[in-house]
């Protein structure tokens, strides 16, 4: 649980209970985010957090709700510090709730330190540009939208699409290349159903994914304030592993839509003026305080990389949540309902997806020398195949030229064999690029204008057979 200091400041009386909030008398020196103790008339004590301060009142969100609070006989005691997470290297392999309390029946961790869950801003001058490849084992990511250490690359999904399965697959499969590199995954499930929570827990345990992972699970019936805290708790653990233990940490946050809904619920309870679709006007700034905790720092060996996952309401990519996320992050991976209905897993919409930092993390010494040319050629060929598929609906396949039919064949096989792969199938980047060359062999050689001739002679299946 969070650490509470021994010093207790003067307490104040409660004035009003409103929804999930308590309103207390104003007090000088109280700060935003400060931890408080709500002392009930029964003598029971509950923790809360200050979420608004003014000259008229102090607004408190209580962990566990306020339905049993007797205003007349209850009071608030201020602790003078923010929520802090006990951290230690033995967090690896453990499962916690949204406030960092163990829920895996294991013992409490032995803290090496207590860290403020809000973190500390990184000095922009000390930031290093992301430049090293992280292998997820999924071809649609590794081959075409590569993830780079220190990057923030979200997955945009929709209701009913398999983002939870993809998240679990990435946790099982993700690696950094290099024998001496230390790698860990911090996973946070935000406001998930009990069934989804059990899916993640059982999946991680069954396939040994917990060994180098730290999992935080927040279920939908938990207090709203816990949903606000859990991404910050997860990132605090990630920063500890990265900056104190020189680990490369991949943080997966799912589902950020539930986080934003909790933000909207709190905003409404505070009677703030809503912005787009009822979300608070400061949602962009709030999301930035989470996403900008990714990066690499000069003088530190470790790194923090983020893959937030969010479900787009009504598959609307212009909705405020994906829209604001796209402004802050460095690209997006978009799931396609059309591909999912075709039975393709994982259903990544390649033409809607983008990794802006990919160019810095691929190539000789990082992935393979032909990576840049292969991904450009695959993109170009698939885009042409999709265009011709739409044309064939109008004029018929028979009206297309032999060259056009090859592109149609390529697009179909590309979706089934390159984008599509087994849920428990892990492909190395070499296997992904070789798979790309197999598909490019469908096209005439003169159509391969984005790859170097020397790479065609070295990796094209026709020439590899001759060399063998």
For each residue, the residues with C-beta under 8 A, 3 or more apart:
1: 86 99 100 101
2: 35 47 83 84 85 86 99 100 117
3: 81 84 86 114
4: 35 37 47 79 81
5: 79 80 81
6:
7: 79 80
8: 11 37 77 78 79
9: 27 29 77 78 79 80
10: 27 78
11: 8 39 75 76 77 78
12: 24 25 26 27 58 75 76 78
13: 24 25 75 76
14: 17 22 23 24 25 38 69 71 74 75 76
15: 23 24 25 57 71
16: 22 23 71
17: 14 21 22 23 66 69 71
18: 21 22 23 269
19: 269
20: 61 62 65 66 223 224 225 265 266 269
21: 17 18 51 59 60 61 62 66 266 269 270
22: 14 16 17 18 38 48 59 60 61 62 66 69 76
23: 14 15 16 17 18 57 58 59 60
24: 12 13 14 15 27 57 58 59 60 76
25: 12 13 14 15 57 58
26: 12 30 53 54 55 56 57 58
27: 9 10 12 24 30 58 78
28:
29: 9
30: 26 27 34 50 53 58 78
31: 34 50 53 82
32: 50 51 52 53
33: 49 50 51 82 83 118
34: 30 31 49 50 78 79 80 81 82
35: 2 4 47 48 49 79 81 82 83
36: 47 48 49 50 60 76 77 78 79
37: 4 8 45 46 47 48 76 77 79
38: 14 22 45 46 47 48 60 62 66 69 74 75 76
39: 11 43 44 45 74 75 76 77
40: 43 44 45 46 68 69 70 73 74
41: 70 72 73 74
42:
43: 39 40
44: 39 40
45: 37 38 39 40
46: 37 38 40 62 63 64
47: 2 4 35 36 37 38 62 63 64
48: 22 35 36 37 38 60 61 62 63 76 225
49: 33 34 35 36 60 61 63 83 225 229
50: 30 31 32 33 34 36 53 58 59 60 78
51: 21 32 33 59 60 61 225 266 270
52: 32 58 59 270
53: 26 30 31 32 50 58 59
54: 26 57 58
55: 26
56: 26
57: 15 23 24 25 26 54
58: 12 23 24 25 26 27 30 50 52 53 54 76
59: 21 22 23 24 50 51 52 53 270
60: 21 22 23 24 36 38 48 49 50 51 76
61: 20 21 22 48 49 51 223 224 225 228 266
62: 20 21 22 38 46 47 48 65 66 69 223 225
63: 46 47 48 49 99 223 225 226
64: 46 47 223
65: 20 62 68 223
66: 17 20 21 22 38 62 69
67:
68: 40 65
69: 14 17 22 38 40 62 66 74
70: 40 41 73 74
71: 14 15 16 17 74
72: 41
73: 40 41 70
74: 14 38 39 40 41 69 70 71
75: 11 12 13 14 38 39
76: 11 12 13 14 22 24 36 37 38 39 48 58 60
77: 8 9 11 36 37 39
78: 8 9 10 11 12 27 30 34 36 50
79: 4 5 7 8 9 34 35 36 37
80: 5 7 9 34
81: 3 4 5 34 35 84
82: 31 33 34 35 116 117 118
83: 2 33 35 49 99 116 117 118 229
84: 2 3 81 114 115 116 117
85: 2 100 114 115 117 233 236 237
86: 1 2 3 100 108 109 111 113 114
87: 91 109 111 112 113 114 115 236 237 240
88: 91 109 110 111 112 113
89: 92 112 241 245
90: 93 94 109 110
91: 87 88 94 96 109 214 237 241
92: 89 184 211 212 213 214 241
93: 90 210 211 212 213 214
94: 90 91 102 104 106 109 210 214 215
95: 102 103 104 201 204 210 215 216 217
96: 91 99 100 101 102 103 104 214 215 216 217 233
97: 100 101 103 216 217 218 222 226
98: 190 216 217 218 222 226 227 229 230 233
99: 1 2 63 83 96 226 229 230 233
100: 1 2 85 86 96 97 216 233 237
101: 1 96 97
102: 94 95 96 105 106 107 108 109
103: 95 96 97 217
104: 94 95 96 201
105: 102
106: 94 102
107: 102
108: 86 102
109: 86 87 88 90 91 94 102
110: 88 90
111: 86 87 88 114
112: 87 88 89 240 244
113: 86 87 88 240 244
114: 3 84 85 86 87 111
115: 84 85 87 119 236 239 240
116: 82 83 84 119 120 236
117: 2 82 83 84 85 229 232 233 236
118: 33 82 83 232 289
119: 115 116 232 235 236 239 293
120: 116
121: 292
122: 126 127 292 293 295 297
123: 126 127
124: 127
125:
126: 122 123 297 298 299
127: 122 123 124 295 296 297 298
128: 131 150 295 296 297 298
129: 150 296 357 360
130: 148 149 150 151 295 296 303 305 330 357 360 361
131: 128 148 149 150 360 361
132: 148 149 176 303 361 366
133: 146 147 148 149 176 177 361 362 366 367 429
134: 146 147 148 149 174 175 176 248 250 305 361
135: 142 174 175 176 177 428 429
136: 141 142 147 170 173 174
137: 142 169 170 173 174 175 425 426 427 428
138: 141 142 166 169 170 173 346 421 427
139: 142 143 144 418 419 421 427 432 435
140: 143 144 145 333 346 348 350 353 418 419
141: 136 138 144 145 146 147 333 348
142: 135 136 137 138 139 146 147 367 427 429 432
143: 139 140 146 371 374 375 378 418 429 432 433 435 436
144: 139 140 141 350 353 375 378 379
145: 140 141 153 331 333 348 350 353 354 355 358
146: 133 134 141 142 143 355 358 361 362 367
147: 133 134 136 141 142 151 153 250 305 307 355 361
148: 130 131 132 133 134 151 305 355 357 358 360 361
149: 130 131 132 133 134 176 248 296 303 305 361
150: 128 129 130 131 294 295 296 303 304 305
151: 130 147 148 294 305 306 330 331 355 357 361
152: 291 292 294 305 306 307 308 328 329 330
153: 145 147 305 306 307 329 330 331 332 333 355
154: 256 306 307 308 309 310 322 325 326 329 331 332 333
155: 163 166 167 307 308 309 310 332 333 334 335
156: 310 312 317 322 325 332 333 334 335
157: 161 163 309 310 311 312 335
158: 161 311 312 315 335 337
159: 311 313
160: 337
161: 157 158 311 335 337 340 347
162: 165 166 335 340 345 346 347
163: 155 157 166 167 254 255 309 311 335
164: 167 168 192 196 199 200 254
165: 162 168 169 345 346 423
166: 138 155 162 163 169 170 309 335 346
167: 155 163 164 170 171 187 200 252 254 307 309
168: 164 165 171 172 199 200 203 204 209
169: 137 138 165 166 172 173 346 423 424
170: 136 137 138 166 167 173 174 185 250 252 307
171: 167 168 174 185 187 204 209 213 252
172: 168 169 203 204 207 209 424 426
173: 136 137 138 169 170 426
174: 134 135 136 137 170 171 183 185 250
175: 134 135 137 183
176: 132 133 134 135 149 181 183 248
177: 133 135 181 366
178: 181
179:
180:
181: 176 177 178 248
182: 245 246 247 248 302
183: 174 175 176 212 247 248 249 250
184: 92 212 213 214 238 241 247 248 249 250
185: 170 171 174 209 212 213 214 249 250 251 252
186: 213 214 215 216 234 235 237 238 241 249 250 251 252
187: 167 171 200 204 213 214 215 216 234 251 252
188: 215 216 218 230 231 233 234 251 252 253 254
189: 192 196 197 200 215 216 217 218 254 255
190: 98 218 227 230 231 253 254 255 256 258 259
191: 218 219 220 222 227 255 258 259 261 262
192: 164 189 196 197 200 217 218 219 220 254 255 258
193: 196 197 219 220
194: 197 198 219 220 221
195: 198 199
196: 164 189 192 193 199 200
197: 189 192 193 194 200 201 217 219
198: 194 195 201 202
199: 164 168 195 196 202 203
200: 164 167 168 187 189 192 196 197 203 204 215 217
201: 95 104 197 198 204 205 215 217
202: 198 199 205 206
203: 168 172 199 200 206 207 209
204: 95 168 171 172 187 200 201 207 209 210 213 215
205: 201 202 208 210
206: 202 203
207: 172 203 204 424
208: 205 211
209: 168 171 172 185 203 204 213
210: 93 94 95 204 205 213 215
211: 92 93 208
212: 92 93 183 184 185
213: 92 93 171 184 185 186 187 204 209 210
214: 91 92 93 94 96 184 185 186 187 234 237 238 241
215: 94 95 96 186 187 188 189 200 201 204 210
216: 95 96 97 98 100 186 187 188 189 230 233 234 237
217: 95 96 97 98 103 189 192 197 200 201
218: 97 98 188 189 190 191 192 222 226 227 230
219: 191 192 193 194 197 222
220: 191 192 193 194 258
221: 194
222: 97 98 191 218 219 226 227
223: 20 61 62 63 64 65 226 227
224: 20 61 227 228 262 265 266
225: 20 48 49 51 61 62 63 228 229 262 266
226: 63 97 98 99 218 222 223 229 230
227: 98 190 191 218 222 223 224 230 258 259 262
228: 61 224 225 232 259 262 263 266
229: 49 83 98 99 117 225 226 232 233
230: 98 99 188 190 216 218 226 227 233 234 259
231: 188 190 234 235 253 256 259 290
232: 117 118 119 228 229 235 236 290
233: 85 96 98 99 100 117 188 216 229 230 236 237
234: 186 187 188 214 216 230 231 237 238 251 253
235: 119 186 231 232 238 239 251 290 293 304
236: 85 87 115 116 117 119 232 233 239 240
237: 85 87 91 100 186 214 216 233 234 240 241
238: 184 186 214 234 235 241 242 249 251 293 304
239: 115 119 235 236 242 243 293 304
240: 87 112 113 115 236 237 243 244 245
241: 89 91 92 184 186 214 237 238 244 245 247 249 302
242: 238 239 245 246 247 248 249 300 302 303 304
243: 239 240 297 300 302
244: 112 113 240 241
245: 89 182 240 241 242 302
246: 182 242 300 301 302
247: 182 183 184 241 242 302
248: 134 149 176 181 182 183 184 242 302 303 305
249: 183 184 185 186 238 241 242 302 303 304 305
250: 134 147 170 174 183 184 185 186 305 306 307
251: 185 186 187 188 234 235 238 294 304 305 306 307
252: 167 170 171 185 186 187 188 306 307 308 309
253: 188 190 231 234 256 259 290 306 307 308 309
254: 163 164 167 188 189 190 192 308 309 310
255: 163 189 190 191 192 258 259 309 310 311
256: 154 190 231 253 259 260 287 308 309 310 321 325
257: 260 261 310 311 312 313 321
258: 190 191 192 220 227 255 261 262
259: 190 191 227 228 230 231 253 255 256 262 263
260: 256 257 263 264 279 283 287 310 320 321
261: 191 257 258 264 265
262: 191 224 225 227 228 258 259 265 266
263: 228 259 260 266 267 279 280 283 286
264: 260 261 267 268 274 278 279 280 283
265: 20 224 261 262 268 269
266: 20 21 51 61 224 225 228 262 263 269 270
267: 263 264 270 272 274 279 280
268: 264 265 271 272 274 278
269: 18 19 20 21 265 266
270: 21 51 52 59 266 267
271: 268
272: 267 268 280
273: 281
274: 264 267 268 277 278 279 280 281
275: 278 279 280 281 283 320
276: 279 320
277: 274 319 320
278: 264 268 274 275
279: 260 263 264 267 274 275 276 283 320 321
280: 263 264 267 272 274 275 283 286
281: 273 274 275
282: 285 286
283: 260 263 264 275 279 280 286 287 320 324
284: 287 288 324 327 328
285: 282 288 289
286: 263 280 282 283 289 290
287: 256 260 283 284 290 291 324 325 328
288: 284 285 291 292 328
289: 118 285 286 292 293
290: 231 232 235 253 286 287 293 308
291: 152 287 288 294 306 308 325 328 329
292: 121 122 152 288 289 295 328
293: 119 122 235 238 239 289 290 304 306
294: 150 151 152 251 291 304 305 306
295: 122 127 128 130 150 292 303 304
296: 127 128 129 130 149 150 300 303
297: 122 126 127 128 243 300
298: 126 127 128
299: 126
300: 242 243 246 296 297 303
301: 246
302: 182 241 242 243 245 246 247 248 249
303: 130 132 149 150 242 248 249 295 296 300
304: 150 235 238 239 242 249 251 293 294 295
305: 130 134 147 148 149 150 151 152 153 248 249 250 251 294
306: 151 152 153 154 250 251 252 253 291 293 294 329
307: 147 152 153 154 155 167 170 250 251 252 253
308: 152 154 155 252 253 254 256 290 291 325 329
309: 154 155 157 163 166 167 252 253 254 255 256
310: 154 155 156 157 254 255 256 257 260 321 322 325
311: 157 158 159 161 163 255 257
312: 156 157 158 257 315 316 317 319 321 322
313: 159 257 316 319 321
314: 319
315: 158 312 337
316: 312 313 319 322
317: 156 312 322 323 334 352
318: 322 323
319: 277 312 313 314 316 322 323
320: 260 275 276 277 279 283 323 324
321: 256 257 260 279 310 312 313 324 325
322: 154 156 310 312 316 317 318 319 325 326 332
323: 317 318 319 320 326 327
324: 283 284 287 320 321 327 328
325: 154 156 256 287 291 308 310 321 322 328 329 332
326: 154 322 323 329 332
327: 284 323 324
328: 152 284 287 288 291 292 324 325
329: 152 153 154 291 306 308 325 326 332
330: 130 151 152 153 355 356 357
331: 145 151 153 154 353 354 355 356 357 358
332: 153 154 155 156 322 325 326 329 352 353 354
333: 140 141 145 153 154 155 156 348 353 355
334: 155 156 317 348 349 352 353
335: 155 156 157 158 161 162 163 166 339 340 346 347 348 349
336: 339 340 347 348 349 352
337: 158 160 161 315 340 341 347
338: 341 342 347 349
339: 335 336 342 344 347 348 349 415 419
340: 161 162 335 336 337 343 344 345 347
341: 337 338
342: 338 339 347 415
343: 340
344: 339 340 347 415 416 419 420
345: 162 165 340 420 421 422 423
346: 138 140 162 165 166 169 335 419 420 421
347: 161 162 335 336 337 338 339 340 342 344 419
348: 140 141 145 333 334 335 336 339 353 419
349: 334 335 336 338 339 352 353
350: 140 144 145 353 379 382 419
351: 379 382 383 386
352: 317 332 334 336 349
353: 140 144 145 331 332 333 334 348 349 350
354: 145 331 332
355: 145 146 147 148 151 153 330 331 333 358
356: 330 331
357: 129 130 148 151 330 331 360 361
358: 145 146 148 331 355 361 362 375
359: 362 372
360: 129 130 131 148 357
361: 130 131 132 133 134 146 147 148 149 151 357 358 366 367
362: 133 146 358 359 366 367 371 372 375
363: 366 367 368 369 371 372
364: 368 369
365:
366: 132 133 177 361 362 363
367: 133 142 146 361 362 363 371 429 433
368: 363 364 371 429 430 433
369: 363 364 455
370: 373 374 433 451 452 455 458 459
371: 143 362 363 367 368 374 375 429 433
372: 359 362 363 375 376
373: 370 376 377 450 451 452 455
374: 143 370 371 377 378 433 436 437 440 451 455 459
375: 143 144 358 362 371 372 378 379 436
376: 372 373 379 380 450 451
377: 373 374 380 381 436 440 448 449 450 451
378: 143 144 374 375 381 382 414 418 436 439 440
379: 144 350 351 375 376 382 383
380: 376 377 383 384 449 450
381: 377 378 384 385 407 410 411 414 439 440 443 447
382: 350 351 378 379 385 386 410 411 414
383: 351 379 380 386 387
384: 380 381 387 388 407
385: 381 382 388 389 407 408 410 411 412 414
386: 351 382 383 389 390 411
387: 383 384 390 391
388: 384 385 391 392 400 404 407 408 411
389: 385 386 392 393 408 411
390: 386 387 393 394
391: 387 388 394 395 400 404
392: 388 389 395 396 397 399 400 408
393: 389 390
394: 390 391
395: 391 392 399 400
396: 392 399 400
397: 392 400 405 408
398:
399: 392 395 396
400: 388 391 392 395 396 397 404 405 408
401: 404 405
402: 405 406
403: 406 407 444 447
404: 388 391 400 401 407 408
405: 397 400 401 402 408 409
406: 402 403 409 410 442 443 444
407: 381 384 385 388 403 404 410 411 443
408: 385 388 389 392 397 400 404 405 411 412
409: 405 406 412 413 442
410: 381 382 385 406 407 413 414 439 440 442 443
411: 381 382 385 386 388 389 407 408 414 415
412: 385 408 409 415 416
413: 409 410 416 417 418 439 442
414: 378 381 382 385 410 411 417 418 419 439
415: 339 342 344 411 412 418 419 420
416: 344 412 413 419 420
417: 413 414 420 435 438 439
418: 139 140 143 378 413 414 415 432 435 436 439
419: 139 140 339 344 346 347 348 350 414 415 416
420: 344 345 346 415 416 417
421: 138 139 345 346 425 427
422: 345 425
423: 165 169 345
424: 169 172 207
425: 137 421 422
426: 137 172 173
427: 137 138 139 142 421 431 432 435
428: 135 137 431 432
429: 133 135 142 143 367 368 371 432 433
430: 368 433 434
431: 427 428 434 435
432: 139 142 143 418 427 428 429 435 436
433: 143 367 368 370 371 374 429 430 436 437 459
434: 430 431 437 438 459
435: 139 143 417 418 427 431 432 438 439
436: 143 374 375 377 378 418 432 433 439 440
437: 374 433 434 440 441 459 460 461
438: 417 434 435 441 461
439: 378 381 410 413 414 417 418 435 436 442
440: 374 377 378 381 410 436 437 443 448 451 460
441: 437 438 460 461 462
442: 406 409 410 413 439
443: 381 406 407 410 440 447 448
444: 403 406 447
445: 448 456 460
446:
447: 381 403 443 444
448: 377 440 443 445 451 456
449: 377 380
450: 373 376 377 380
451: 370 373 374 376 377 440 448 455 456
452: 370 373 455 456
453: 456 457
454: 457 458
455: 369 370 373 374 451 452 458 459
456: 445 448 451 452 453 459 460 463
457: 453 454 460 463
458: 370 454 455 463 464
459: 370 374 433 434 437 455 456 463 464
460: 437 440 441 445 456 457 463 464
461: 437 438 441 464 465
462: 441 465 466
463: 456 457 458 459 460 466 467
464: 458 459 460 461 467 468
465: 461 462 468
466: 462 463
467: 463 464
468: 464 465
